[in-house]
Amino acid sequence: MPKYLDFDDVLPHAGEFGTYQWLLFLGLAPFCLNLVLIYVVHIFVSLPPEHHCVFPQALLDADVSNELKRNLSLPVTLDLTGEERYSSCQVYDVDYSQLLQEGVTSANTSWPIRSCDAWTFDLTTSGNYATIVSELSWVCEREWYASISQTVFFVGAIVGGVATGWAADKYGRVPVLVATNFLGAASFLLTATAGSLAEYLVYRFIAGISFDTIFVMMYVLVLEYVGPRRRTLVANLSIALFYTAGTVALPWLAKWVANWRLLCALSAVPMMVSCVAHWILPESARWLLSQGGMPFPRATCISAYLVPSERLSRGGNGPLKKILLVSTAARSPIRLETSSAKQETESASKDDEQKTASVLDLFRTPRLRKTTIAICLLCLKLVAASPPSPLRILPFILHSSDILIFVLAGILPCTSPPRWCPTHHPSSPLASYLPRFTLLMLVSLAYDGHLRNVSNLPLDVFVSFSVTSATELPADTFLVLTLDRWGRRWMAFGTLGLSGVLSVLTLLVADNPLGIAILAVMGRFCVNISYNIGLQYAAELLPTVVRAQGVAAVHIMGYVAALLSPIIVEL
C-alpha cells in the first residue's frame, strides 16, 4: 500500500503563508460581514421601543396635557429594579368624560383595569425608526413573537447544519458556500416584504438554514490552505478585523437607514455579490484529496501563484517526488504521494477508501455515550449564558453554571493535541474527536446569550452593542499572542468560567447601570476568547473526510439548546 503524505507535510514546501494565502485571507472579509448580517440584523429589526396604551378617546378629545392623560389613564407599576413606572399594557376602565367634568387629576388605584389593544410608541428608544415590533404591535401579550422568531431561526439552523454539512463533504466547500449566501440573500429580500408573524417566521427559518455556513465554509477553506504555524494568526486576525468592523458598524447603519424593511433589503446585497465566489475561489485541496484525488498519477498541475516553481524544485530533493495540487483554473482533483505510489496506485484506490462516519459513532461505546449525554445536558443548561438582567432569577441560575465549566474542563476528555494540528486520523474520526468539541458547543451558547442580552442593558442599545462588539479586537489580538504558547484547552474553559463569574457579579450592582455595563463588556471579552478558540479548535482537529459534518454536528448541538435562549432572556 502506498504511503501518502499528510497535507501539512507538503504545505511548508509550497509556502505556508504567501501571496495566495493573503488573498484568501482578504476573501474572508465579505463572508464575515454576511455572518454579521444574518446573525445580528434581527436584533435591530425587532427592537422593542418604549410604549404605552393609546389614551382613551375622551382624553384625546379633551384639551389637557399629556401628563394629566397619563396620570388618569395609566396604572403605575414597579419594574424589576423597584422603580415606579407607567404600565405599558394596561389602562383604567372608567368613564373619563365624567372624571374630567369632576376635575379629577389623579387616578384611584381601586379603579377597574383592562388590557389595551392599541399602543403609542416612543421611537426615540429604538433609533427613531419603526421596527417590526412597533409596526405590527408585537408588545404585551404578543411580546413573545420576536423571541419565537429567533427560536424558529435556530430550528432552521439545525436543518441547515445537517444538510450543508453533508453537502460540503460530498460536493465541496465552495458550492455550499455559494448556495448558503444565495439563500441568505433571498431570506432578507423576503423578510423586507413581511406583513404578518407567519410570513416573518417562514423567512427567519430560511435565514437560519444559511447560518452559519454562510461564513464557516470559507473560514474552514482558508485554514486548510494556511500552514500550521500561521493558523492561529489567520483564524483570529480575520475575526478581529472583519467581524469586529461589521458588528461595531451595523448598529449605526441601522440607525442611519431608519427603516427596518430597507435595512433587510440592503443586507441582501453583499450576500448576492458573494455568489461570485463560485468563479473566484479554489476548491479545498484537502477535500479533493479526501475524495480520492486523481485515479492515477499524472503530470504535476500547479497554480503558478500558489506554488512557485522554484519552491517545488527545492522540495523535490526531499521525500517528495511529486506534488499534485489544485489547478485553480481547471479545478482538477489532486493527490499527495511519494515515489512508491506510482506502482501501487491501483491497489491503493481500493484499500484507501474512506470509511463512512456518522453521528451514530457517538453512541458506540459506554464511555462515549456518557460523554455525549453529558455534553447535551451542559448545552441545555448553558442556553442563556449572558450577563443577567437584574433580579431575574432563572438567568442567574443558568449564568452561574458557567463557573462549573471550568471544573468540568478537568473531567472531560478534551486534551489539546501536540502542536495543535494532529495528523493521526482514527478509524472512527468523528467519535474520537467529538469530546474535544464540547468547547465549541458550550461557548456558542454563551456567545449567543451575550449578544442578545445587549438590549437588556440599562444604556443606549446602539452604544452598548458597539462597545461590547469592539471587545472582539483585543480578544483576538490576545489570542494571536498567547494561544500557541498557552494552549487551547485551559484558555478556552478558563475564560468561559470567568465569564460566568462576571455574569453573577452583575447581581451585586443591579442598581448601578455603569457597573452592569462594565461587567457586561468584560464578560463579552472573555466569551469572545472562548468562542474564537472553539472555532479554530474544530477546524484543526476534525479529519477532512468528516470536517464539514463534524463542525455542523457540534454547532447543531448548540442550536438545539439555543432554541430556548430567546425565551429565557424574556423571563
PyMOL commands that set and color helices and strands:
alter all, ss='L'
color gray80, all
select helices_A, chain A and resi 7-14+19-45+57-61+66-73+96-102+123-126+132-135+140-142+144-171+173-191+197-210+213-225+228-257+260-280+285-290+309-315+341-351+359-363+366-381+393-400+402-408+418-420+429-456+461-469+472-486+489-509+513-541+544-562+565-570
alter helices_A, ss='H'
color red, helices_A
select strands_A, chain A and resi 50-53+76-78+84-86+90-92+113-115+119-122+322-323+336-337
alter strands_A, ss='S'
color yellow, strands_A
deselect
rebuild
show_as cartoon
